[in-house]
């Protein structure tokens, strides 16, 4: 029993402790939550965005006329001011007549100089034409003379070639007759045989004579030795007689051979005549070749000379170099005469300038004592033509306004009227601006009147549109939003602000249309907070 009571007290104490801890937790969470940023949320909507474009402008004249005057004249007096209403009888300004007179004199002097120069150019042109005709006639005469001379030279070269060929043919038709080689060999062989026999006979005679003389000397020697009747002497004398007889026979044979002497063949004379004939033949052949070359050279010379003469004639027939100086001088003279006539027209009008129609002066470009420049001296607006309202849009505004769109126009204190944007284009001076024009009905607007143009354009329907206050931009110009999400914390689940980057499709002053993706129609977007938020900051709903 005592144990049970003791356990009961322990359970009661534990229950009281748990209750105390739960109470402390609630108090802690309340204190923690009281310090958290409070946020207001909204969910995306499906809607179309409405864009309103409003800009200030001024009424301008619908049509303007330029008042022009001769450039360079000195203005004496200006009688009107910007904004003055003028009629064709209103004197706008006049020029200095003395200055105009000097201009006329200068222009007349220029015209006289131009006429003298033109006269000189015409005379030179005529002289050049005559010189060109003379050159052409002389070139044709030279051409004819060249043809005749070259024809004569060619004919002479042809005759010389024919004469050389005839002389060569005549010479070759009468060759020099010479002994044939066979006959020459036979005569030489006969002569050589005779010479050989003559030498043999002479040698035999000389040997026989020596033998005879030796036999004679031997017999004399024997006789002197006293052997008159000896057999030896008798034999010696007999041998002497035999040797003598042999000598006499050899001598007779030699003399008989010499009596039939064969002359040595000599063909030098006929060879000389043959050589002379051949030399003359070569000379005549060379003469034919030289005459042929001379004919070819004459033909080439004739061709070159005729070509050169023909070209000289062709050159004289060519058109002269393009020269527009005479035409230009005539044009310049005509311009000077036109300018002089314009000056005299101003002089006839006493230097006074009037407008052509009724209007209001909008611009004055001349001043007393100054010379008139190029362009309009004055500009005046035509009061009979409709006015136009001109206004400028920024690039962002231009996205929602196009040519042909309707808009509401308010001029001064009058009520607005619906108009159409007749023209819109990029500003030539500032590409960040676009100029628009609205042509006003007759009788509407006055020059310089201020007004405002208001255009409302509704976009297509977007499925995900958020309040513009929920859209933020980081330092890199990227768009993002904060959405409500949960995470586990020390005291349980808690709400956090999660940063999500988005792509903006369109936006106006209150809403932005973003592309669907991480965000859908059920996503809670933070549209406001009591403090500046960062990604993953803990938050609580605003009470």
C-alpha positions as a Python dict, from the first residue, in 0.01 Angstrom:
ca = {
    (1, 'X'): (0, 0, 0),
    (2, 'X'): (279, 234, 92),
    (3, 'X'): (458, 138, -233),
    (4, 'X'): (148, 217, -437),
    (5, 'X'): (113, 561, -274),
    (6, 'X'): (480, 628, -338),
    (7, 'X'): (446, 538, -709),
    (8, 'X'): (136, 751, -737),
    (9, 'X'): (326, 1053, -601),
    (10, 'X'): (607, 989, -850),
    (11, 'X'): (362, 974, -1143),
    (12, 'X'): (195, 1292, -1026),
    (13, 'X'): (530, 1471, -999),
    (14, 'X'): (630, 1350, -1351),
    (15, 'X'): (298, 1464, -1495),
    (16, 'X'): (341, 1805, -1334),
    (17, 'X'): (696, 1824, -1483),
    (18, 'X'): (575, 1739, -1833),
    (19, 'X'): (297, 1996, -1806),
    (20, 'X'): (549, 2255, -1695),
    (21, 'X'): (779, 2172, -1990),
    (22, 'X'): (490, 2194, -2235),
    (23, 'X'): (395, 2532, -2090),
    (24, 'X'): (755, 2652, -2123),
    (25, 'X'): (763, 2535, -2486),
    (26, 'X'): (450, 2729, -2564),
    (27, 'X'): (590, 3038, -2403),
    (28, 'X'): (924, 2995, -2590),
    (29, 'X'): (752, 2951, -2923),
    (30, 'X'): (535, 3255, -2856),
    (31, 'X'): (843, 3463, -2771),
    (32, 'X'): (1033, 3324, -3078),
    (33, 'X'): (739, 3383, -3311),
    (34, 'X'): (688, 3738, -3187),
    (35, 'X'): (1035, 3830, -3319),
    (36, 'X'): (987, 3676, -3668),
    (37, 'X'): (910, 3894, -3977),
    (38, 'X'): (541, 3902, -4060),
    (39, 'X'): (444, 3858, -4423),
    (40, 'X'): (138, 3906, -4639),
    (41, 'X'): (86, 3650, -4912),
    (42, 'X'): (-113, 3614, -5232),
    (43, 'X'): (-145, 3353, -5505),
    (44, 'X'): (-100, 3399, -5885),
    (45, 'X'): (-407, 3492, -6090),
    (46, 'X'): (-505, 3440, -6450),
    (47, 'X'): (-565, 3780, -6608),
    (48, 'X'): (-483, 4018, -6893),
    (49, 'X'): (-260, 4317, -6818),
    (50, 'X'): (-376, 4665, -6896),
    (51, 'X'): (-116, 4920, -7014),
    (52, 'X'): (-175, 5291, -7010),
    (53, 'X'): (57, 5519, -7211),
    (54, 'X'): (32, 5893, -7160),
    (55, 'X'): (260, 6163, -7310),
    (56, 'X'): (256, 6539, -7359),
    (57, 'X'): (284, 6704, -7702),
    (58, 'X'): (232, 7022, -7903),
    (59, 'X'): (20, 7114, -8204),
    (60, 'X'): (225, 7193, -8515),
    (61, 'X'): (116, 7331, -8850),
    (62, 'X'): (12, 7067, -9097),
    (63, 'X'): (185, 7237, -9388),
    (64, 'X'): (460, 7499, -9405),
    (65, 'X'): (589, 7708, -9693),
    (66, 'X'): (941, 7835, -9744),
    (67, 'X'): (1015, 8190, -9851),
    (68, 'X'): (1338, 8180, -10051),
    (69, 'X'): (1562, 8455, -10181),
    (70, 'X'): (1887, 8467, -10372),
    (71, 'X'): (2171, 8345, -10158),
    (72, 'X'): (2444, 8600, -10086),
    (73, 'X'): (2233, 8916, -10098),
    (74, 'X'): (2254, 9146, -9797),
    (75, 'X'): (1928, 9198, -9604),
    (76, 'X'): (1844, 9562, -9538),
    (77, 'X'): (1527, 9542, -9324),
    (78, 'X'): (1313, 9260, -9173),
    (79, 'X'): (952, 9371, -9129),
    (80, 'X'): (798, 9064, -8958),
    (81, 'X'): (849, 8853, -8646),
    (82, 'X'): (781, 8489, -8559),
    (83, 'X'): (408, 8446, -8494),
    (84, 'X'): (298, 8733, -8719),
    (85, 'X'): (8, 8664, -8947),
    (86, 'X'): (95, 8754, -9306),
    (87, 'X'): (-84, 8785, -9640),
    (88, 'X'): (49, 8805, -9998),
    (89, 'X'): (50, 9185, -9950),
    (90, 'X'): (265, 9174, -9636),
    (91, 'X'): (627, 9286, -9692),
    (92, 'X'): (852, 9031, -9521),
    (93, 'X'): (1196, 9186, -9582),
    (94, 'X'): (1393, 9371, -9845),
    (95, 'X'): (1756, 9360, -9963),
    (96, 'X'): (2020, 9631, -9995),
    (97, 'X'): (1982, 9770, -10350),
    (98, 'X'): (2337, 9908, -10361),
    (99, 'X'): (2474, 9564, -10271),
    (100, 'X'): (2239, 9414, -10531),
    (101, 'X'): (2374, 9655, -10793),
    (102, 'X'): (2732, 9548, -10715),
    (103, 'X'): (2627, 9184, -10744),
    (104, 'X'): (2476, 9255, -11086),
    (105, 'X'): (2793, 9429, -11205),
    (106, 'X'): (3009, 9140, -11080),
    (107, 'X'): (2782, 8892, -11254),
    (108, 'X'): (2793, 9091, -11581),
    (109, 'X'): (3174, 9092, -11562),
    (110, 'X'): (3175, 8715, -11508),
    (111, 'X'): (2946, 8672, -11808),
    (112, 'X'): (3173, 8881, -12030),
    (113, 'X'): (3478, 8678, -11922),
    (114, 'X'): (3290, 8357, -11983),
    (115, 'X'): (3188, 8470, -12331),
    (116, 'X'): (3548, 8558, -12421),
    (117, 'X'): (3671, 8222, -12293),
    (118, 'X'): (3394, 8046, -12484),
    (119, 'X'): (3492, 8230, -12804),
    (120, 'X'): (3857, 8126, -12758),
    (121, 'X'): (3754, 7765, -12700),
    (122, 'X'): (3538, 7763, -13013),
    (123, 'X'): (3826, 7905, -13223),
    (124, 'X'): (4070, 7652, -13077),
    (125, 'X'): (3819, 7375, -13145),
    (126, 'X'): (3790, 7482, -13510),
    (127, 'X'): (4170, 7511, -13544),
    (128, 'X'): (4213, 7167, -13391),
    (129, 'X'): (3962, 7024, -13639),
    (130, 'X'): (4155, 7175, -13932),
    (131, 'X'): (4485, 7042, -13796),
    (132, 'X'): (4332, 6700, -13758),
    (133, 'X'): (4208, 6707, -14120),
    (134, 'X'): (4553, 6812, -14241),
    (135, 'X'): (4714, 6529, -14044),
    (136, 'X'): (4462, 6286, -14193),
    (137, 'X'): (4529, 6404, -14552),
    (138, 'X'): (4905, 6384, -14503),
    (139, 'X'): (4880, 6040, -14347),
    (140, 'X'): (4682, 5918, -14650),
    (141, 'X'): (4941, 6071, -14890),
    (142, 'X'): (5222, 5904, -14693),
    (143, 'X'): (5029, 5579, -14707),
    (144, 'X'): (5002, 5595, -15088),
    (145, 'X'): (5370, 5693, -15124),
    (146, 'X'): (5475, 5409, -14892),
    (147, 'X'): (5270, 5159, -15092),
    (148, 'X'): (5437, 5269, -15418),
    (149, 'X'): (5791, 5269, -15277),
    (150, 'X'): (5754, 4935, -15108),
    (151, 'X'): (5599, 4782, -15421),
    (152, 'X'): (5897, 4910, -15625),
    (153, 'X'): (6148, 4778, -15370),
    (154, 'X'): (5974, 4441, -15363),
    (155, 'X'): (5970, 4419, -15744),
    (156, 'X'): (6340, 4504, -15761),
    (157, 'X'): (6423, 4238, -15500),
    (158, 'X'): (6217, 3985, -15699),
    (159, 'X'): (6405, 4073, -16023),
    (160, 'X'): (6742, 4042, -15849),
    (161, 'X'): (6645, 3698, -15720),
    (162, 'X'): (6536, 3585, -16067),
    (163, 'X'): (6863, 3716, -16222),
    (164, 'X'): (7068, 3534, -15958),
    (165, 'X'): (6875, 3211, -16017),
    (166, 'X'): (6919, 3242, -16399),
    (167, 'X'): (7295, 3298, -16359),
    (168, 'X'): (7322, 2998, -16129),
    (169, 'X'): (7121, 2774, -16362),
    (170, 'X'): (7329, 2885, -16666),
    (171, 'X'): (7653, 2815, -16480),
    (172, 'X'): (7543, 2470, -16364),
    (173, 'X'): (7429, 2389, -16720),
    (174, 'X'): (7792, 2437, -16849),
    (175, 'X'): (8016, 2237, -16617),
    (176, 'X'): (8401, 2202, -16678),
    (177, 'X'): (8499, 1867, -16837),
    (178, 'X'): (8774, 1676, -16649),
    (179, 'X'): (8952, 1341, -16688),
    (180, 'X'): (8775, 1064, -16519),
    (181, 'X'): (8926, 904, -16216),
    (182, 'X'): (8962, 571, -16397),
    (183, 'X'): (9153, 729, -16683),
    (184, 'X'): (9368, 922, -16440),
    (185, 'X'): (9456, 602, -16259),
    (186, 'X'): (9536, 422, -16587),
    (187, 'X'): (9768, 704, -16706),
    (188, 'X'): (9938, 721, -16371),
    (189, 'X'): (9986, 342, -16372),
    (190, 'X'): (10137, 354, -16725),
    (191, 'X'): (10371, 634, -16622),
    (192, 'X'): (10473, 454, -16304),
    (193, 'X'): (10542, 135, -16508),
    (194, 'X'): (10758, 330, -16759),
    (195, 'X'): (10951, 498, -16478),
    (196, 'X'): (11008, 161, -16315),
    (197, 'X'): (11131, 6, -16643),
    (198, 'X'): (11352, 311, -16708),
    (199, 'X'): (11512, 271, -16368),
    (200, 'X'): (11562, -101, -16419),
    (201, 'X'): (11719, -50, -16768),
    (202, 'X'): (11940, 229, -16644),
    (203, 'X'): (12056, 18, -16349),
    (204, 'X'): (12127, -273, -16590),
    (205, 'X'): (12321, -38, -16823),
    (206, 'X'): (12520, 103, -16534),
    (207, 'X'): (12600, -243, -16407),
    (208, 'X'): (12699, -360, -16759),
    (209, 'X'): (12924, -56, -16796),
    (210, 'X'): (13090, -124, -16462),
    (211, 'X'): (13140, -489, -16561),
    (212, 'X'): (13288, -385, -16896),
    (213, 'X'): (13519, -132, -16733),
    (214, 'X'): (13636, -392, -16479),
    (215, 'X'): (13700, -650, -16759),
    (216, 'X'): (13887, -385, -16962),
    (217, 'X'): (14100, -286, -16662),
    (218, 'X'): (14174, -649, -16587),
    (219, 'X'): (14292, -708, -16947),
    (220, 'X'): (14512, -396, -16938),
    (221, 'X'): (14659, -503, -16610),
    (222, 'X'): (14744, -846, -16754),
    (223, 'X'): (14893, -684, -17064),
    (224, 'X'): (15112, -456, -16858),
    (225, 'X'): (15223, -748, -16657),
    (226, 'X'): (15386, -910, -16967),
    (227, 'X'): (15138, -1173, -17024),
    (228, 'X'): (15063, -1090, -17387),
    (229, 'X'): (15032, -1444, -17509),
    (230, 'X'): (14897, -1595, -17197),
    (231, 'X'): (14568, -1773, -17175),
    (232, 'X'): (14465, -1545, -16894),
    (233, 'X'): (14502, -1240, -17109),
    (234, 'X'): (14311, -1403, -17387),
    (235, 'X'): (14032, -1493, -17150),
    (236, 'X'): (14039, -1142, -17007),
    (237, 'X'): (14010, -991, -17354),
    (238, 'X'): (13728, -1225, -17436),
    (239, 'X'): (13547, -1136, -17113),
    (240, 'X'): (13605, -769, -17198),
    (241, 'X'): (13437, -816, -17536),
    (242, 'X'): (13147, -994, -17381),
    (243, 'X'): (13108, -723, -17115),
    (244, 'X'): (13127, -457, -17384),
    (245, 'X'): (12861, -634, -17584),
    (246, 'X'): (12639, -667, -17279),
    (247, 'X'): (12688, -294, -17208),
    (248, 'X'): (12603, -198, -17565),
    (249, 'X'): (12291, -418, -17555),
    (250, 'X'): (12186, -265, -17223),
    (251, 'X'): (12256, 81, -17362),
    (252, 'X'): (12053, 13, -17675),
    (253, 'X'): (11763, -117, -17464),
    (254, 'X'): (11781, 191, -17241),
    (255, 'X'): (11799, 435, -17535),
    (256, 'X'): (11516, 259, -17712),
    (257, 'X'): (11309, 279, -17390),
    (258, 'X'): (11388, 649, -17358),
    (259, 'X'): (11281, 705, -17716),
    (260, 'X'): (10927, 588, -17613),
    (261, 'X'): (10920, 809, -17308),
    (262, 'X'): (10583, 834, -17126),
    (263, 'X'): (10500, 1182, -16997),
    (264, 'X'): (10410, 1222, -16632),
    (265, 'X'): (10030, 1276, -16600),
    (266, 'X'): (9948, 1640, -16499),
    (267, 'X'): (9581, 1726, -16427),
    (268, 'X'): (9649, 2051, -16231),
    (269, 'X'): (9526, 2275, -16510),
    (270, 'X'): (9193, 2106, -16548),
    (271, 'X'): (9167, 2077, -16165),
    (272, 'X'): (9226, 2451, -16141),
    (273, 'X'): (8953, 2516, -16398),
    (274, 'X'): (8724, 2279, -16207),
    (275, 'X'): (8800, 2456, -15879),
    (276, 'X'): (8740, 2792, -16042),
    (277, 'X'): (8408, 2665, -16179),
    (278, 'X'): (8306, 2529, -15838),
    (279, 'X'): (8403, 2856, -15668),
    (280, 'X'): (8195, 3053, -15914),
    (281, 'X'): (7910, 2808, -15858),
    (282, 'X'): (7924, 2865, -15480),
    (283, 'X'): (7938, 3240, -15533),
    (284, 'X'): (7632, 3225, -15759),
    (285, 'X'): (7454, 2999, -15509),
    (286, 'X'): (7529, 3246, -15231),
    (287, 'X'): (7406, 3526, -15452),
    (288, 'X'): (7077, 3337, -15495),
    (289, 'X'): (7050, 3288, -15117),
    (290, 'X'): (7132, 3656, -15051),
    (291, 'X'): (6876, 3764, -15310),
    (292, 'X'): (6618, 3536, -15143),
    (293, 'X'): (6692, 3686, -14804),
    (294, 'X'): (6679, 4034, -14955),
    (295, 'X'): (6335, 3949, -15100),
    (296, 'X'): (6213, 3823, -14760),
    (297, 'X'): (6351, 4136, -14592),
    (298, 'X'): (6184, 4351, -14857),
    (299, 'X'): (5854, 4171, -14797),
    (300, 'X'): (5887, 4217, -14419),
    (301, 'X'): (5989, 4581, -14460),
    (302, 'X'): (5693, 4635, -14693),
    (303, 'X'): (5454, 4470, -14444),
    (304, 'X'): (5588, 4677, -14152),
    (305, 'X'): (5590, 5000, -14351),
    (306, 'X'): (5234, 4945, -14480),
    (307, 'X'): (5115, 4852, -14130),
    (308, 'X'): (5274, 5165, -13985),
    (309, 'X'): (5124, 5382, -14260),
    (310, 'X'): (4780, 5220, -14214),
    (311, 'X'): (4795, 5275, -13839),
    (312, 'X'): (4887, 5640, -13885),
    (313, 'X'): (4585, 5680, -14110),
    (314, 'X'): (4366, 5498, -13855),
    (315, 'X'): (4502, 5719, -13576),
    (316, 'X'): (4397, 6028, -13767),
    (317, 'X'): (4048, 5880, -13809),
    (318, 'X'): (4004, 5812, -13437),
    (319, 'X'): (3772, 6036, -13243),
    (320, 'X'): (3947, 6302, -13042),
    (321, 'X'): (3980, 6265, -12666),
    (322, 'X'): (3660, 6334, -12482),
    (323, 'X'): (3656, 6705, -12407),
    (324, 'X'): (3349, 6855, -12250),
    (325, 'X'): (3516, 7188, -12173),
    (326, 'X'): (3329, 7369, -12450),
    (327, 'X'): (2993, 7227, -12343),
    (328, 'X'): (3073, 7301, -11980),
    (329, 'X'): (3167, 7660, -12066),
    (330, 'X'): (2836, 7703, -12248),
    (331, 'X'): (2650, 7557, -11950),
    (332, 'X'): (2839, 7784, -11710),
    (333, 'X'): (2757, 8085, -11926),
    (334, 'X'): (2390, 7983, -11927),
    (335, 'X'): (2397, 7952, -11546),
    (336, 'X'): (2557, 8296, -11511),
    (337, 'X'): (2297, 8447, -11742),
    (338, 'X'): (2020, 8278, -11539),
    (339, 'X'): (2168, 8415, -11215),
    (340, 'X'): (2194, 8762, -11369),
    (341, 'X'): (1830, 8743, -11476),
    (342, 'X'): (1735, 8643, -11119),
    (343, 'X'): (1930, 8940, -10976),
    (344, 'X'): (1759, 9176, -11220),
    (345, 'X'): (1422, 9030, -11129),
    (346, 'X'): (1492, 9117, -10764),
    (347, 'X'): (1609, 9463, -10875),
    (348, 'X'): (1288, 9512, -11073),
    (349, 'X'): (1093, 9425, -10753),
    (350, 'X'): (1293, 9694, -10566),
    (351, 'X'): (1449, 9416, -10355),
    (352, 'X'): (1123, 9347, -10167),
    (353, 'X'): (1010, 8992, -10073),
    (354, 'X'): (645, 8892, -10013),
    (355, 'X'): (481, 8559, -9917),
    (356, 'X'): (280, 8367, -10175),
    (357, 'X'): (-14, 8288, -9945),
    (358, 'X'): (-170, 8370, -9612),
    (359, 'X'): (-11, 8218, -9302),
    (360, 'X'): (177, 8262, -8974),
    (361, 'X'): (553, 8311, -8958),
    (362, 'X'): (712, 8014, -8779),
    (363, 'X'): (1081, 8065, -8850),
    (364, 'X'): (1304, 8355, -8960),
    (365, 'X'): (1654, 8275, -9090),
    (366, 'X'): (1762, 8626, -9199),
    (367, 'X'): (1882, 8932, -9007),
    (368, 'X'): (1933, 9294, -9111),
    (369, 'X'): (2287, 9352, -9241),
    (370, 'X'): (2355, 8981, -9283),
    (371, 'X'): (2373, 8798, -9613),
    (372, 'X'): (2105, 8547, -9709),
    (373, 'X'): (2224, 8187, -9668),
    (374, 'X'): (2126, 7866, -9842),
    (375, 'X'): (1779, 7733, -9769),
    (376, 'X'): (1464, 7912, -9659),
    (377, 'X'): (1492, 8276, -9558),
    (378, 'X'): (1159, 8249, -9375),
    (379, 'X'): (902, 7976, -9310),
    (380, 'X'): (531, 8036, -9259),
    (381, 'X'): (251, 7794, -9171),
    (382, 'X'): (-45, 7745, -9401),
    (383, 'X'): (-362, 7827, -9205),
    (384, 'X'): (-589, 7656, -9456),
    (385, 'X'): (-444, 7308, -9404),
    (386, 'X'): (-527, 7084, -9098),
    (387, 'X'): (-293, 7092, -8797),
    (388, 'X'): (-102, 6796, -8655),
    (389, 'X'): (-28, 6694, -8299),
    (390, 'X'): (332, 6578, -8238),
    (391, 'X'): (433, 6374, -7933),
    (392, 'X'): (735, 6160, -7831),
    (393, 'X'): (731, 5816, -7664),
    (394, 'X'): (1003, 5631, -7479),
    (395, 'X'): (1110, 5286, -7596),
    (396, 'X'): (902, 5121, -7322),
    (397, 'X'): (595, 5324, -7418),
    (398, 'X'): (648, 5246, -7789),
    (399, 'X'): (593, 4875, -7714),
    (400, 'X'): (223, 4947, -7660),
    (401, 'X'): (162, 5214, -7926),
    (402, 'X'): (181, 5147, -8301),
    (403, 'X'): (81, 5325, -8615),
    (404, 'X'): (-296, 5299, -8665),
    (405, 'X'): (-377, 5253, -8294),
    (406, 'X'): (-653, 5463, -8141),
    (407, 'X'): (-588, 5697, -7846),
    (408, 'X'): (-755, 5975, -7648),
    (409, 'X'): (-629, 6329, -7724),
    (410, 'X'): (-691, 6625, -7493),
    (411, 'X'): (-598, 6974, -7617),
    (412, 'X'): (-588, 7253, -7362),
    (413, 'X'): (-904, 7260, -7151),
    (414, 'X'): (-1119, 7086, -7411),
    (415, 'X'): (-1258, 6740, -7353),
    (416, 'X'): (-1075, 6441, -7495),
    (417, 'X'): (-1143, 6304, -7840),
    (418, 'X'): (-1061, 5970, -7997),
    (419, 'X'): (-788, 5994, -8262),
    (420, 'X'): (-572, 5758, -8465),
    (421, 'X'): (-190, 5747, -8454),
    (422, 'X'): (-112, 5834, -8817),
    (423, 'X'): (268, 5811, -8808),
    (424, 'X'): (537, 5685, -8568),
    (425, 'X'): (912, 5645, -8621),
    (426, 'X'): (1241, 5652, -8433),
    (427, 'X'): (1369, 5998, -8345),
    (428, 'X'): (1666, 6085, -8570),
    (429, 'X'): (1850, 6268, -8290),
    (430, 'X'): (1775, 6032, -8001),
    (431, 'X'): (1726, 5658, -8069),
    (432, 'X'): (1572, 5617, -7723),
    (433, 'X'): (1267, 5816, -7834),
    (434, 'X'): (997, 5767, -8097),
    (435, 'X'): (806, 6054, -8261),
    (436, 'X'): (435, 6017, -8334),
    (437, 'X'): (203, 6240, -8535),
    (438, 'X'): (-175, 6271, -8531),
    (439, 'X'): (-337, 6464, -8814),
    (440, 'X'): (-614, 6675, -8664),
    (441, 'X'): (-950, 6745, -8827),
    (442, 'X'): (-1015, 7086, -8985),
    (443, 'X'): (-1060, 7359, -8729),
    (444, 'X'): (-911, 7159, -8441),
    (445, 'X'): (-605, 7290, -8258),
    (446, 'X'): (-395, 7600, -8288),
    (447, 'X'): (-23, 7632, -8355),
    (448, 'X'): (176, 7579, -8033),
    (449, 'X'): (-121, 7446, -7833),
    (450, 'X'): (-25, 7187, -7569),
    (451, 'X'): (-206, 6859, -7523),
    (452, 'X'): (-179, 6507, -7391),
    (453, 'X'): (-224, 6174, -7567),
    (454, 'X'): (-346, 5874, -7370),
    (455, 'X'): (-359, 5519, -7506),
    (456, 'X'): (-483, 5211, -7325),
    (457, 'X'): (-383, 4867, -7446),
    (458, 'X'): (-487, 4532, -7300),
    (459, 'X'): (-248, 4244, -7339),
    (460, 'X'): (-330, 3879, -7399),
    (461, 'X'): (-445, 3669, -7104),
    (462, 'X'): (-162, 3529, -6885),
    (463, 'X'): (-221, 3230, -6656),
    (464, 'X'): (32, 3341, -6394),
    (465, 'X'): (7, 3705, -6292),
    (466, 'X'): (142, 3831, -5960),
    (467, 'X'): (128, 4168, -5780),
    (468, 'X'): (420, 4386, -5879),
    (469, 'X'): (512, 4420, -5510),
    (470, 'X'): (599, 4048, -5505),
    (471, 'X'): (860, 4091, -5781),
    (472, 'X'): (1219, 4176, -5689),
    (473, 'X'): (1546, 4235, -5883),
    (474, 'X'): (1897, 4139, -5771),
    (475, 'X'): (2224, 4317, -5843),
    (476, 'X'): (2255, 4127, -6174),
    (477, 'X'): (1913, 4253, -6287),
    (478, 'X'): (1758, 3908, -6251),
    (479, 'X'): (1395, 3890, -6139),
    (480, 'X'): (1293, 3674, -5841),
    (481, 'X'): (1008, 3624, -5590),
    (482, 'X'): (979, 3492, -5233),
    (483, 'X'): (742, 3199, -5180),
    (484, 'X'): (627, 3042, -4852),
    (485, 'X'): (765, 2693, -4776),
    (486, 'X'): (819, 2478, -4465),
    (487, 'X'): (1118, 2319, -4298),
    (488, 'X'): (1183, 2129, -3973),
    (489, 'X'): (1311, 2344, -3684),
    (490, 'X'): (1400, 2300, -3315),
    (491, 'X'): (1047, 2386, -3205),
    (492, 'X'): (887, 2188, -3492),
    (493, 'X'): (798, 2280, -3850),
    (494, 'X'): (845, 2646, -3934),
    (495, 'X'): (773, 2872, -4234),
    (496, 'X'): (1058, 3014, -4446),
    (497, 'X'): (1085, 3257, -4736),
    (498, 'X'): (1232, 3073, -5037),
    (499, 'X'): (1388, 3281, -5319),
    (500, 'X'): (1291, 3164, -5672),
    (501, 'X'): (1411, 3328, -5997),
    (502, 'X'): (1140, 3391, -6259),
    (503, 'X'): (1108, 3513, -6618),
    (504, 'X'): (881, 3815, -6668),
    (505, 'X'): (666, 3798, -6983),
    (506, 'X'): (493, 4133, -6934),
    (507, 'X'): (414, 4384, -6664),
    (508, 'X'): (235, 4709, -6594),
    (509, 'X'): (223, 4944, -6295),
    (510, 'X'): (51, 4690, -6064),
    (511, 'X'): (97, 4337, -6197),
    (512, 'X'): (359, 4125, -6368),
    (513, 'X'): (302, 3819, -6586),
    (514, 'X'): (564, 3549, -6530),
    (515, 'X'): (632, 3222, -6706),
    (516, 'X'): (500, 2911, -6533),
    (517, 'X'): (745, 2658, -6396),
    (518, 'X'): (839, 2640, -6030),
    (519, 'X'): (541, 2864, -5953),
    (520, 'X'): (179, 2762, -6018),
    (521, 'X'): (-165, 2890, -5929),
    (522, 'X'): (-143, 2748, -5571),
    (523, 'X'): (195, 2893, -5478),
    (524, 'X'): (186, 3145, -5193),
    (525, 'X'): (384, 3454, -5289),
    (526, 'X'): (507, 3705, -5032),
    (527, 'X'): (379, 4044, -5141),
    (528, 'X'): (490, 4238, -4831),
    (529, 'X'): (696, 4187, -4513),
    (530, 'X'): (764, 4381, -4197),
    (531, 'X'): (1137, 4339, -4254),
    (532, 'X'): (1374, 4294, -4547),
    (533, 'X'): (1394, 3925, -4633),
    (534, 'X'): (1675, 3699, -4747),
    (535, 'X'): (1661, 3352, -4893),
    (536, 'X'): (1553, 3087, -4631),
    (537, 'X'): (1461, 3347, -4364),
    (538, 'X'): (1206, 3216, -4110),
    (539, 'X'): (875, 3405, -4130),
    (540, 'X'): (520, 3405, -4000),
    (541, 'X'): (192, 3516, -4144),
    (542, 'X'): (80, 3866, -4059),
    (543, 'X'): (-204, 3863, -3804),
}
